[in-house]
């Protein structure tokens, strides 16, 4: 019973080790699914199915399907994205995972915003932010800061957006959460860029790029590189921008990201306008317009139309420019983007001025100026500076708080380290004890099995020996006595009868000698071995030799008997199994130790375990009685060699 308990404990330890390894493998697979969702749909689906196969529970399925939905959102297949988010939410609820259930709701709600249900979507996201804060679900809190900031930007409330981004940056750095610091750096950089702070924007973009590259988030890296290029273009550093733009375009085309690709084309067009390469710029804007119109990305399409109008004005194609500008105005009435509206009225002012419609030109310019002033009041450099100052102050407060608690944390850490060391030592000792108990029990079990095997073989051998003696008595002595009886009845001469009686006596002695070598007590071990060797040579035709130290005669009769029996057993094995033509026995004394060696030139032992019969077991038992150790050389292709080392006590 105790052995079973110990084995159970050992199995539990092994199970825990295997389970920990499995969890690490699943975590790695899920990370690969997430990474692939930004750039490689084939790898994403393959790794996702592998994760579900290895860990077919609802929580794994929910996480995998979140990434599938995100992938379809990135390529603007919104209905397909919602399908996977709904599936993820259902699985998360079955797994009782509030994080993934709420994350699915967040993603679906933002898609509703993208589809035009803006007021309802924003309200739902604010409600979900309250739920995330109550549950200390920091990843969902950051997700909501990001999405709500984007919504605020779309409403031209850039101050509120910047506040959300700074709050998100502070929290993500404080909690040391991956990915999000890079996202918030990117968002803040874009706001600074729009307010004319190109240098500060570049600082944020480059910091974000370092974080994104460290996390190997290829999609975020691509976004940041694109925004760095845009900053270079604004600073008229076109040579710096071009090389990075080539990387961004290659990545975006390879991964089928329509929104990103259209933005890149529009940005390249913008840079070419600055260089007055209008025809080439027009080609890029047309490419962007085709992609954006196909994917119904209205806000981005408005800006692309505005870029094309700028080129047409510069190339004096006023009528065409005016027609396209009205298309942009219709779109802007749907999206109500104030920044775009300001730009549209500026372009309308330029067109009306060229057409000498001065009253309408003035009206458009006044409207443009009012919108621009409103936007500048909404977010000016001072607001950004204040937000950045507050962020730095908050960071310093966090550092001071860390310094205050450093000694306490160090003390707790030291105590934990001590506790962990004692726990580790205790666990190691328990494991060692369990292993020792297990191997000791296994050793005892093997000893018991050997003893049982030996007992069974011994009984079998006794029965075989009895059968042999019975046959010898019946076939030899019995038949010989029957012959003598017959001769007595038939009055055969006394001489013949005497010869037969002598033969019976010899047979009886032979049987007696095989049962117990009584000659040892009379003539000793050396002469008994010599007699055995002589009989083997004459009867079996074996070439026999022996070399025995005379000091063996000083041993007890019991020790000599055990040595003789070992020799007999080896001889029997040689005769029965080896096919040998010769053998040698030697017993040599080295200091106070004897070395017994038995050699024959037969086929040897091919399988040691297979040949562990009663003969070999009896040799081992007799070696124990002699306090000796047996070694059998089974490495040679031919011949049998047994070595026994023992001391005479």
C-alpha positions as semicolon CSV with decimal commas, in nm:
position;residue;x (nm);y (nm);z (nm)
1;X;0,000;0,000;0,000
2;X;0,282;0,240;0,095
3;X;0,457;0,167;-0,235
4;X;0,139;0,252;-0,428
5;X;0,107;0,586;-0,245
6;X;0,470;0,671;-0,319
7;X;0,427;0,586;-0,686
8;X;0,113;0,802;-0,696
9;X;0,306;1,099;-0,549
10;X;0,582;1,050;-0,805
11;X;0,330;1,034;-1,087
12;X;0,167;1,356;-0,962
13;X;0,505;1,532;-0,964
14;X;0,569;1,414;-1,321
15;X;0,218;1,524;-1,422
16;X;0,273;1,874;-1,279
17;X;0,600;1,909;-1,471
18;X;0,435;1,792;-1,796
19;X;0,132;2,017;-1,738
20;X;0,351;2,325;-1,680
21;X;0,538;2,254;-2,003
22;X;0,208;2,213;-2,191
23;X;0,079;2,549;-2,059
24;X;0,403;2,718;-2,173
25;X;0,363;2,562;-2,520
26;X;0,000;2,683;-2,548
27;X;0,100;3,035;-2,437
28;X;0,370;3,042;-2,705
29;X;0,124;2,923;-2,970
30;X;-0,132;3,192;-2,875
31;X;0,140;3,457;-2,896
32;X;0,222;3,334;-3,247
33;X;-0,148;3,353;-3,343
34;X;-0,166;3,712;-3,215
35;X;0,151;3,818;-3,399
36;X;0,038;3,648;-3,721
37;X;-0,300;3,827;-3,707
38;X;-0,114;4,148;-3,803
39;X;0,065;4,012;-4,108
40;X;0,010;3,644;-4,204
41;X;-0,341;3,496;-4,219
42;X;-0,222;3,147;-4,320
43;X;0,018;3,121;-4,026
44;X;-0,251;3,267;-3,796
45;X;-0,512;3,003;-3,888
46;X;-0,259;2,716;-3,877
47;X;-0,126;2,813;-3,533
48;X;-0,479;2,884;-3,410
49;X;-0,601;2,535;-3,501
50;X;-0,287;2,383;-3,344
51;X;-0,352;2,571;-3,018
52;X;-0,717;2,455;-3,010
53;X;-0,612;2,095;-3,086
54;X;-0,355;2,092;-2,804
55;X;-0,581;2,273;-2,556
56;X;-0,945;2,220;-2,666
57;X;-1,105;2,432;-2,392
58;X;-1,333;2,734;-2,423
59;X;-1,078;2,988;-2,297
60;X;-0,823;2,890;-2,567
61;X;-1,093;2,896;-2,835
62;X;-1,214;3,238;-2,717
63;X;-0,865;3,388;-2,738
64;X;-0,793;3,236;-3,080
65;X;-1,123;3,364;-3,221
66;X;-1,053;3,714;-3,084
67;X;-0,738;3,720;-3,300
68;X;-0,928;3,585;-3,604
69;X;-1,185;3,866;-3,563
70;X;-0,910;4,127;-3,525
71;X;-0,749;4,010;-3,848
72;X;-1,073;4,058;-4,043
73;X;-1,119;4,401;-3,881
74;X;-0,771;4,505;-3,998
75;X;-0,854;4,413;-4,359
76;X;-1,195;4,588;-4,319
77;X;-1,414;4,277;-4,354
78;X;-1,633;4,392;-4,068
79;X;-1,916;4,135;-4,091
80;X;-1,665;3,849;-4,081
81;X;-1,490;4,016;-3,785
82;X;-1,822;4,043;-3,594
83;X;-1,891;3,675;-3,662
84;X;-1,567;3,572;-3,488
85;X;-1,610;3,823;-3,203
86;X;-1,957;3,682;-3,130
87;X;-1,815;3,329;-3,129
88;X;-1,533;3,440;-2,895
89;X;-1,780;3,607;-2,658
90;X;-1,995;3,292;-2,640
91;X;-1,690;3,074;-2,564
92;X;-1,554;3,323;-2,308
93;X;-1,889;3,321;-2,125
94;X;-1,884;2,938;-2,116
95;X;-1,530;2,957;-1,977
96;X;-1,641;3,229;-1,731
97;X;-1,369;3,463;-1,859
98;X;-1,484;3,823;-1,809
99;X;-1,173;3,960;-1,981
100;X;-1,232;3,792;-2,319
101;X;-1,611;3,828;-2,299
102;X;-1,575;4,205;-2,246
103;X;-1,295;4,236;-2,503
104;X;-1,527;4,078;-2,763
105;X;-1,798;4,331;-2,670
106;X;-1,545;4,617;-2,700
107;X;-1,437;4,509;-3,048
108;X;-1,797;4,459;-3,170
109;X;-1,901;4,798;-3,030
110;X;-1,617;4,977;-3,207
111;X;-1,720;4,810;-3,534
112;X;-2,066;4,962;-3,478
113;X;-1,891;5,301;-3,450
114;X;-1,711;5,232;-3,779
115;X;-2,045;5,150;-3,939
116;X;-2,189;5,487;-3,834
117;X;-2,369;5,418;-3,501
118;X;-2,139;5,669;-3,330
119;X;-2,337;5,803;-3,032
120;X;-2,463;5,463;-2,920
121;X;-2,120;5,301;-2,968
122;X;-1,939;5,570;-2,767
123;X;-2,187;5,536;-2,478
124;X;-2,145;5,157;-2,471
125;X;-1,765;5,190;-2,471
126;X;-1,780;5,433;-2,176
127;X;-1,998;5,179;-1,987
128;X;-1,749;4,903;-2,067
129;X;-1,466;5,124;-1,936
130;X;-1,646;5,150;-1,600
131;X;-1,682;4,768;-1,590
132;X;-1,312;4,719;-1,679
133;X;-1,202;4,961;-1,405
134;X;-1,421;4,787;-1,143
135;X;-1,262;4,453;-1,237
136;X;-0,904;4,594;-1,257
137;X;-0,890;4,454;-1,612
138;X;-0,596;4,670;-1,719
139;X;-0,565;4,539;-2,074
140;X;-0,929;4,615;-2,148
141;X;-0,893;4,957;-1,979
142;X;-0,606;5,039;-2,217
143;X;-0,799;4,903;-2,514
144;X;-1,086;5,138;-2,426
145;X;-0,857;5,441;-2,369
146;X;-0,723;5,385;-2,721
147;X;-1,062;5,342;-2,891
148;X;-1,230;5,629;-2,702
149;X;-0,932;5,851;-2,790
150;X;-0,978;5,766;-3,159
151;X;-1,349;5,852;-3,128
152;X;-1,263;6,186;-2,962
153;X;-1,023;6,262;-3,247
154;X;-1,296;6,191;-3,503
155;X;-1,511;6,448;-3,320
156;X;-1,220;6,697;-3,328
157;X;-1,200;6,687;-2,948
158;X;-0,822;6,651;-2,963
159;X;-0,768;6,768;-2,606
160;X;-0,984;6,486;-2,463
161;X;-0,814;6,240;-2,700
162;X;-0,468;6,349;-2,582
163;X;-0,577;6,319;-2,216
164;X;-0,695;5,962;-2,278
165;X;-0,370;5,874;-2,457
166;X;-0,153;6,018;-2,177
167;X;-0,360;5,833;-1,917
168;X;-0,319;5,514;-2,119
169;X;0,057;5,567;-2,159
170;X;0,100;5,621;-1,782
171;X;-0,104;5,312;-1,690
172;X;0,062;5,085;-1,948
173;X;0,411;5,188;-1,833
174;X;0,316;5,155;-1,465
175;X;0,175;4,803;-1,514
176;X;0,453;4,713;-1,760
177;X;0,204;4,593;-2,020
178;X;0,340;4,508;-2,363
179;X;0,226;4,669;-2,692
180;X;0,016;4,955;-2,548
181;X;0,298;5,207;-2,467
182;X;0,392;5,194;-2,837
183;X;0,028;5,248;-2,941
184;X;-0,016;5,553;-2,717
185;X;0,319;5,700;-2,827
186;X;0,200;5,668;-3,188
187;X;-0,136;5,835;-3,115
188;X;0,022;6,123;-2,922
189;X;0,275;6,174;-3,200
190;X;-0,006;6,211;-3,455
191;X;-0,182;6,474;-3,240
192;X;0,144;6,668;-3,198
193;X;0,208;6,644;-3,572
194;X;-0,136;6,786;-3,650
195;X;-0,068;7,081;-3,417
196;X;0,264;7,162;-3,587
197;X;0,497;7,005;-3,326
198;X;0,690;6,794;-3,577
199;X;1,003;6,758;-3,362
200;X;0,808;6,640;-3,054
201;X;0,600;6,411;-3,275
202;X;0,917;6,246;-3,408
203;X;1,034;6,182;-3,051
204;X;0,711;5,998;-2,975
205;X;0,717;5,804;-3,304
206;X;1,079;5,690;-3,252
207;X;1,014;5,589;-2,889
208;X;0,707;5,396;-3,003
209;X;0,906;5,231;-3,282
210;X;1,165;5,101;-3,034
211;X;0,889;4,950;-2,819
212;X;0,707;4,797;-3,118
213;X;1,028;4,643;-3,256
214;X;1,112;4,505;-2,911
215;X;0,769;4,336;-2,899
216;X;0,807;4,229;-3,265
217;X;0,465;4,383;-3,346
218;X;0,503;4,419;-3,721
219;X;0,178;4,606;-3,785
220;X;0,251;4,872;-3,521
221;X;0,608;4,900;-3,652
222;X;0,463;4,968;-3,998
223;X;0,227;5,239;-3,864
224;X;0,507;5,416;-3,679
225;X;0,741;5,404;-3,979
226;X;0,464;5,554;-4,194
227;X;0,415;5,838;-3,944
228;X;0,791;5,899;-3,920
229;X;0,791;5,930;-4,301
230;X;0,505;6,180;-4,280
231;X;0,708;6,385;-4,029
232;X;1,007;6,383;-4,267
233;X;0,782;6,500;-4,552
234;X;0,649;6,791;-4,344
235;X;1,012;6,886;-4,266
236;X;1,091;6,844;-4,642
237;X;1,338;6,563;-4,570
238;X;1,226;6,362;-4,874
239;X;1,543;6,150;-4,905
240;X;1,495;6,017;-4,551
241;X;1,128;5,949;-4,615
242;X;1,162;5,759;-4,943
243;X;1,355;5,453;-4,821
244;X;1,122;5,400;-4,528
245;X;0,816;5,448;-4,750
246;X;0,936;5,161;-4,973
247;X;0,946;4,929;-4,667
248;X;0,599;5,041;-4,555
249;X;0,442;4,988;-4,899
250;X;0,598;4,640;-4,936
251;X;0,463;4,531;-4,596
252;X;0,115;4,676;-4,656
253;X;0,074;4,518;-5,000
254;X;0,201;4,184;-4,876
255;X;-0,053;4,176;-4,593
256;X;-0,356;4,316;-4,778
257;X;-0,426;4,615;-4,549
258;X;-0,644;4,854;-4,757
259;X;-0,673;5,143;-4,507
260;X;-0,299;5,152;-4,446
261;X;-0,213;5,118;-4,816
262;X;-0,444;5,404;-4,916
263;X;-0,295;5,627;-4,642
264;X;0,053;5,551;-4,770
265;X;-0,044;5,640;-5,127
266;X;-0,204;5,963;-5,004
267;X;0,106;6,053;-4,800
268;X;0,335;5,985;-5,097
269;X;0,105;6,203;-5,307
270;X;0,129;6,478;-5,048
271;X;0,510;6,462;-5,053
272;X;0,513;6,478;-5,433
273;X;0,287;6,786;-5,428
274;X;0,550;6,960;-5,210
275;X;0,808;6,866;-5,478
276;X;0,570;6,990;-5,754
277;X;0,569;6,647;-5,919
278;X;0,197;6,680;-5,982
279;X;0,138;6,410;-6,243
280;X;0,308;6,138;-6,035
281;X;0,129;6,262;-5,721
282;X;-0,206;6,240;-5,904
283;X;-0,141;5,871;-5,982
284;X;-0,086;5,794;-5,613
285;X;-0,402;5,980;-5,509
286;X;-0,606;5,796;-5,773
287;X;-0,474;5,463;-5,639
288;X;-0,572;5,566;-5,285
289;X;-0,921;5,676;-5,399
290;X;-0,989;5,340;-5,572
291;X;-0,895;5,144;-5,259
292;X;-1,087;5,371;-5,020
293;X;-1,401;5,382;-5,235
294;X;-1,400;5,003;-5,271
295;X;-1,375;4,956;-4,893
296;X;-1,620;5,242;-4,810
297;X;-1,367;5,425;-4,590
298;X;-1,542;5,763;-4,609
299;X;-1,323;5,979;-4,384
300;X;-1,001;5,872;-4,556
301;X;-1,168;5,905;-4,899
302;X;-1,258;6,268;-4,816
303;X;-0,892;6,353;-4,752
304;X;-0,783;6,170;-5,069
305;X;-1,031;6,376;-5,275
306;X;-0,893;6,691;-5,114
307;X;-0,538;6,593;-5,212
308;X;-0,648;6,534;-5,571
309;X;-0,829;6,871;-5,576
310;X;-0,506;7,042;-5,462
311;X;-0,317;6,888;-5,756
312;X;-0,591;6,985;-6,005
313;X;-0,584;7,345;-5,877
314;X;-0,204;7,354;-5,912
315;X;-0,234;7,222;-6,270
316;X;-0,513;7,471;-6,348
317;X;-0,785;7,207;-6,399
318;X;-1,041;7,416;-6,209
319;X;-1,367;7,266;-6,334
320;X;-1,258;6,909;-6,258
321;X;-1,122;7,024;-5,919
322;X;-1,458;7,186;-5,830
323;X;-1,654;6,870;-5,921
324;X;-1,435;6,648;-5,706
325;X;-1,443;6,899;-5,419
326;X;-1,823;6,875;-5,410
327;X;-1,787;6,494;-5,382
328;X;-1,559;6,553;-5,082
329;X;-1,816;6,792;-4,930
330;X;-2,094;6,530;-4,964
331;X;-1,879;6,272;-4,787
332;X;-1,780;6,519;-4,515
333;X;-2,146;6,592;-4,442
334;X;-2,176;6,221;-4,347
335;X;-1,857;6,197;-4,141
336;X;-1,870;6,555;-3,998
337;X;-1,491;6,570;-3,959
338;X;-1,413;6,932;-3,868
339;X;-1,050;6,921;-3,975
340;X;-1,151;6,791;-4,321
341;X;-1,431;7,053;-4,341
342;X;-1,179;7,330;-4,271
343;X;-0,956;7,204;-4,555
344;X;-1,254;7,174;-4,794
345;X;-1,355;7,540;-4,742
346;X;-0,996;7,651;-4,793
347;X;-0,987;7,466;-5,129
348;X;-1,329;7,610;-5,217
349;X;-1,194;7,957;-5,140
350;X;-0,902;7,894;-5,378
351;X;-1,129;7,771;-5,659
352;X;-1,377;8,062;-5,623
353;X;-1,090;8,309;-5,613
354;X;-0,941;8,168;-5,936
355;X;-1,288;8,182;-6,097
356;X;-1,314;8,549;-5,975
357;X;-1,629;8,470;-5,776
358;X;-1,496;8,694;-5,499
359;X;-1,808;8,708;-5,281
360;X;-1,825;8,328;-5,259
361;X;-1,446;8,318;-5,216
362;X;-1,468;8,555;-4,919
363;X;-1,756;8,360;-4,769
364;X;-1,558;8,034;-4,798
365;X;-1,244;8,191;-4,651
366;X;-1,434;8,333;-4,349
367;X;-1,586;7,989;-4,287
368;X;-1,240;7,829;-4,320
369;X;-1,089;8,082;-4,075
370;X;-1,364;8,027;-3,816
371;X;-1,318;7,651;-3,834
372;X;-0,939;7,682;-3,809
373;X;-0,961;7,911;-3,506
374;X;-1,204;7,669;-3,344
375;X;-0,966;7,379;-3,401
376;X;-0,668;7,578;-3,271
377;X;-0,863;7,672;-2,958
378;X;-0,954;7,307;-2,913
379;X;-0,594;7,199;-2,910
380;X;-0,304;7,439;-2,901
381;X;0,060;7,397;-2,808
382;X;-0,005;7,506;-2,449
383;X;-0,260;7,227;-2,398
384;X;-0,016;6,971;-2,531
385;X;0,263;7,114;-2,317
386;X;0,042;7,104;-2,006
387;X;-0,056;6,743;-2,072
388;X;0,306;6,645;-2,126
389;X;0,410;6,829;-1,809
390;X;0,138;6,652;-1,608
391;X;0,257;6,320;-1,751
392;X;0,617;6,390;-1,643
393;X;0,506;6,504;-1,296
394;X;0,302;6,187;-1,259
395;X;0,602;5,981;-1,366
396;X;0,818;6,153;-1,101
397;X;0,554;6,089;-0,835
398;X;0,554;5,723;-0,931
399;X;0,934;5,715;-0,903
400;X;0,924;5,884;-0,559
401;X;0,663;5,634;-0,442
402;X;0,885;5,355;-0,566
403;X;1,181;5,496;-0,371
404;X;0,972;5,519;-0,053
405;X;0,863;5,159;-0,076
406;X;1,194;5,029;-0,207
407;X;1,329;4,925;0,133
408;X;0,999;4,761;0,224
409;X;0,985;4,581;-0,107
410;X;1,347;4,474;-0,069
411;X;1,274;4,335;0,276
412;X;0,967;4,152;0,148
413;X;1,167;4,028;-0,148
414;X;1,444;3,898;0,080
415;X;1,190;3,726;0,301
416;X;1,021;3,576;-0,002
417;X;1,357;3,464;-0,133
418;X;1,433;3,294;0,198
419;X;1,091;3,132;0,202
420;X;1,134;3,022;-0,158
421;X;1,474;2,873;-0,076
422;X;1,329;2,678;0,216
423;X;1,038;2,570;0,000
424;X;1,278;2,464;-0,274
425;X;1,491;2,270;-0,022
426;X;1,179;2,113;0,127
427;X;1,044;2,020;-0,215
428;X;1,383;1,876;-0,313
429;X;1,398;1,671;0,007
430;X;1,043;1,545;-0,038
431;X;1,120;1,456;-0,398
432;X;1,442;1,282;-0,291
433;X;1,264;1,087;-0,016
434;X;0,986;0,987;-0,256
435;X;1,243;0,872;-0,512
436;X;1,444;0,683;-0,250
437;X;1,128;0,512;-0,121
438;X;1,025;0,430;-0,475
439;X;1,362;0,282;-0,575
440;X;1,401;0,101;-0,240
441;X;1,057;-0,055;-0,281
442;X;1,144;-0,149;-0,635
443;X;1,468;-0,306;-0,511
444;X;1,282;-0,503;-0,244
445;X;1,029;-0,613;-0,501
446;X;1,303;-0,733;-0,734
447;X;1,473;-0,920;-0,445
448;X;1,141;-1,080;-0,359
449;X;1,085;-1,173;-0,722
450;X;1,436;-1,326;-0,737
451;X;1,372;-1,522;-0,420
452;X;1,040;-1,647;-0,550
453;X;1,203;-1,738;-0,879
454;X;1,485;-1,918;-0,701
455;X;1,241;-2,106;-0,477
456;X;1,037;-2,217;-0,777
457;X;1,347;-2,326;-0,967
458;X;1,483;-2,500;-0,657
459;X;1,163;-2,701;-0,617
460;X;1,172;-2,786;-0,986
461;X;1,538;-2,888;-0,960
462;X;1,470;-3,105;-0,654
463;X;1,191;-3,278;-0,844
464;X;1,418;-3,332;-1,144
465;X;1,695;-3,465;-0,915
466;X;1,452;-3,703;-0,749
467;X;1,335;-3,819;-1,089
468;X;1,696;-3,877;-1,195
469;X;1,780;-4,070;-0,876
470;X;1,463;-4,274;-0,920
471;X;1,558;-4,358;-1,277
472;X;1,916;-4,442;-1,171
473;X;1,789;-4,673;-0,898
474;X;1,535;-4,830;-1,132
475;X;1,738;-4,851;-1,452
476;X;2,085;-4,922;-1,310
477;X;2,071;-5,069;-0,960
478;X;1,726;-5,225;-1,004
479;X;1,815;-5,395;-1,329
480;X;2,156;-5,505;-1,191
481;X;1,992;-5,665;-0,884
482;X;1,738;-5,838;-1,111
483;X;2,026;-5,986;-1,313
484;X;2,199;-6,103;-0,991
485;X;1,875;-6,258;-0,870
486;X;1,836;-6,440;-1,201
487;X;2,190;-6,570;-1,182
488;X;2,144;-6,691;-0,822
489;X;1,832;-6,881;-0,926
490;X;2,010;-7,031;-1,224
491;X;2,314;-7,128;-1,010
492;X;2,564;-6,909;-1,192
493;X;2,920;-6,924;-1,060
494;X;3,006;-6,713;-0,752
495;X;3,269;-6,519;-0,951
496;X;3,017;-6,380;-1,198
497;X;2,780;-6,290;-0,917
498;X;3,064;-6,117;-0,735
499;X;3,139;-5,901;-1,041
500;X;2,774;-5,797;-1,070
501;X;2,756;-5,712;-0,701
502;X;3,073;-5,500;-0,735
503;X;2,912;-5,311;-1,024
504;X;2,600;-5,243;-0,814
505;X;2,820;-5,115;-0,533
506;X;3,000;-4,879;-0,774
507;X;2,666;-4,752;-0,910
508;X;2,544;-4,691;-0,556
509;X;2,862;-4,502;-0,474
510;X;2,824;-4,296;-0,792
511;X;2,472;-4,191;-0,696
512;X;2,584;-4,119;-0,339
513;X;2,876;-3,908;-0,460
514;X;2,649;-3,700;-0,685
515;X;2,417;-3,636;-0,389
516;X;2,695;-3,541;-0,148
517;X;3,071;-3,533;-0,214
518;X;3,180;-3,721;0,101
519;X;3,528;-3,756;-0,047
520;X;3,591;-3,390;0,044
521;X;3,611;-3,483;0,413
522;X;3,853;-3,766;0,338
523;X;4,078;-3,635;0,060
524;X;4,003;-3,258;0,046
525;X;3,905;-3,017;-0,230
526;X;4,218;-3,042;-0,448
527;X;4,211;-3,422;-0,490
528;X;3,831;-3,416;-0,533
529;X;3,866;-3,166;-0,820
530;X;4,149;-3,374;-0,965
531;X;3,925;-3,682;-0,956
532;X;3,643;-3,487;-1,124
533;X;3,878;-3,362;-1,397
534;X;4,007;-3,716;-1,456
535;X;3,652;-3,854;-1,488
536;X;3,563;-3,576;-1,737
537;X;3,866;-3,655;-1,950
538;X;3,801;-4,029;-1,954
539;X;3,422;-4,025;-1,984
540;X;3,346;-3,700;-2,176
541;X;3,670;-3,661;-2,367
542;X;3,726;-3,302;-2,245
543;X;4,076;-3,157;-2,210
544;X;4,078;-3,050;-1,844
545;X;4,335;-2,865;-1,633
546;X;4,333;-2,718;-1,288
547;X;4,550;-2,499;-1,062
548;X;4,448;-2,474;-0,697
549;X;4,638;-2,309;-0,414
550;X;4,703;-2,562;-0,136
551;X;4,583;-2,317;0,131
552;X;4,223;-2,402;0,032
553;X;4,264;-2,722;0,231
554;X;4,267;-2,507;0,546
555;X;3,915;-2,389;0,471
556;X;3,613;-2,534;0,645
557;X;3,446;-2,837;0,488
558;X;3,139;-2,621;0,428
559;X;3,342;-2,366;0,224
560;X;3,519;-2,642;0,028
561;X;3,182;-2,806;-0,042
562;X;3,036;-2,479;-0,179
563;X;3,341;-2,427;-0,404
564;X;3,318;-2,784;-0,528
565;X;2,945;-2,745;-0,599
566;X;3,015;-2,427;-0,798
567;X;3,273;-2,618;-1,002
568;X;3,021;-2,902;-1,053
569;X;2,754;-2,656;-1,168
570;X;2,993;-2,490;-1,414
571;X;3,100;-2,832;-1,545
572;X;2,735;-2,936;-1,591
573;X;2,665;-2,616;-1,790
574;X;2,974;-2,681;-2,003
575;X;2,867;-3,038;-2,078
576;X;2,500;-2,955;-2,145
577;X;2,513;-2,622;-2,329
578;X;2,857;-2,506;-2,443
579;X;2,986;-2,766;-2,690
580;X;3,331;-2,701;-2,543
581;X;3,637;-2,926;-2,599
582;X;3,830;-2,807;-2,296
583;X;3,800;-2,633;-1,960
584;X;4,022;-2,499;-1,684
585;X;3,972;-2,440;-1,310
586;X;4,204;-2,217;-1,108
587;X;4,194;-2,097;-0,745
588;X;4,477;-1,853;-0,669
589;X;4,540;-1,664;-0,348
590;X;4,634;-1,294;-0,353
591;X;4,723;-1,170;-0,003
592;X;4,413;-1,261;0,203
593;X;4,175;-1,297;-0,095
594;X;4,108;-1,591;-0,325
595;X;4,031;-1,562;-0,694
596;X;3,840;-1,852;-0,846
597;X;3,827;-1,865;-1,229
598;X;3,641;-2,116;-1,445
599;X;3,703;-2,115;-1,823
600;X;3,576;-2,319;-2,116
601;X;3,611;-2,274;-2,493
602;X;3,245;-2,326;-2,580
603;X;2,985;-2,096;-2,736
604;X;2,955;-1,878;-2,424
605;X;2,643;-1,704;-2,293
606;X;2,450;-1,520;-2,566
607;X;2,181;-1,377;-2,338
608;X;2,268;-1,341;-1,971
609;X;1,912;-1,272;-1,856
610;X;1,774;-1,564;-2,053
611;X;2,025;-1,799;-1,891
612;X;1,949;-1,708;-1,530
613;X;1,831;-2,062;-1,448
614;X;1,865;-2,263;-1,128
615;X;2,231;-2,339;-1,205
616;X;2,342;-1,978;-1,221
617;X;2,115;-1,880;-0,930
618;X;2,262;-2,158;-0,714
619;X;2,614;-2,034;-0,801
620;X;2,517;-1,683;-0,690
621;X;2,363;-1,813;-0,366
622;X;2,676;-2,018;-0,285
623;X;2,893;-1,712;-0,363
624;X;2,692;-1,518;-0,101
625;X;2,759;-1,794;0,155
626;X;3,131;-1,754;0,077
627;X;3,096;-1,372;0,115
628;X;3,218;-1,345;-0,240
629;X;3,122;-1,162;-0,560
630;X;3,063;-1,328;-0,896
631;X;3,142;-1,176;-1,234
632;X;3,055;-1,349;-1,563
633;X;3,230;-1,227;-1,877
634;X;2,961;-1,235;-2,147
635;X;3,131;-0,988;-2,383
636;X;3,343;-1,239;-2,572
637;X;3,199;-1,401;-2,881
638;X;3,324;-1,747;-2,770
639;X;3,393;-1,918;-2,442
640;X;3,256;-1,892;-2,091
641;X;3,441;-1,725;-1,805
642;X;3,324;-1,706;-1,444
643;X;3,524;-1,518;-1,177
644;X;3,460;-1,546;-0,805
645;X;3,649;-1,342;-0,548
646;X;3,614;-1,434;-0,180
647;X;3,796;-1,435;0,154
648;X;3,843;-1,730;0,384
649;X;3,693;-1,641;0,722
